[in-house]
Amino acid sequence: MQPRELKTGDIAFVRVRVMTHARDVGVNSDHWICQPVYQDGRDIQRAGVVWAHADALLTAAEARAAVTGKKK
């Protein structure tokens, strides 16, 4: 993987597979539990599970539109 120029305050997209809603595991929250994945969809071993608020999650189409500046 190529080194990247990331810095604090950057907005970045994180590739994850949405696994389950937090409410499904007894947590009263609007978060989703997600597994970080490589570009080909394989799990990233030893990667921490991500809890992401529903408002922060984008589908692939939404992310593409956000990057290109076009509406979905």
C-alpha positions in Angstrom: 0.0 0.0 0.0 1.3 3.5 -0.9 1.9 6.0 1.9 -0.7 8.7 2.0 -0.7 12.4 3.0 -3.4 12.2 5.7 -3.5 14.8 8.5 -5.7 15.5 11.5 -8.9 17.2 10.4 -9.1 15.5 6.9 -12.4 14.0 5.9 -11.8 10.4 4.7 -13.9 7.5 3.6 -13.4 4.2 5.4 -14.1 0.9 3.6 -16.2 -1.3 5.8 -18.8 -4.0 5.6 -21.9 -3.1 7.6 -22.6 -6.0 9.9 -25.4 -5.2 12.3 -27.3 -2.3 13.9 -26.3 -1.7 17.5 -29.9 -2.1 18.6 -29.7 -5.7 17.3 -27.1 -6.4 20.1 -29.1 -4.6 22.8 -27.5 -1.2 22.6 -30.0 1.7 22.4 -28.1 3.7 19.7 -28.3 4.7 16.1 -24.9 3.2 15.3 -23.9 0.4 13.0 -21.2 -2.1 13.8 -18.9 -2.5 10.8 -15.9 -4.6 9.8 -13.0 -2.8 8.0 -12.3 -4.5 4.7 -9.7 -4.4 1.9 -10.7 -3.1 -1.5 -11.6 -6.6 -2.7 -14.0 -7.1 0.3 -11.8 -9.4 2.4 -11.7 -8.6 6.1 -8.7 -6.7 7.4 -7.4 -9.1 10.0 -6.7 -7.6 13.5 -8.5 -4.4 12.5 -10.7 -2.9 15.2 -14.4 -3.1 14.6 -15.9 0.3 13.8 -19.0 1.7 15.4 -20.3 4.3 12.9 -23.3 6.5 13.4 -26.0 6.0 10.7 -25.6 9.6 9.5 -21.9 9.0 8.7 -22.3 5.9 6.6 -22.4 6.3 2.8 -23.2 3.7 0.2 -20.7 3.3 -2.7 -23.0 5.4 -4.9 -23.2 8.1 -2.3 -19.5 8.1 -1.8 -18.9 8.3 -5.5 -21.3 11.3 -5.8 -19.6 13.0 -2.8 -16.2 12.7 -4.4 -17.3 13.8 -7.9 -19.5 16.6 -6.6 -22.5 15.2 -8.3 -25.8 14.4 -6.7 -26.7 10.7 -6.3 
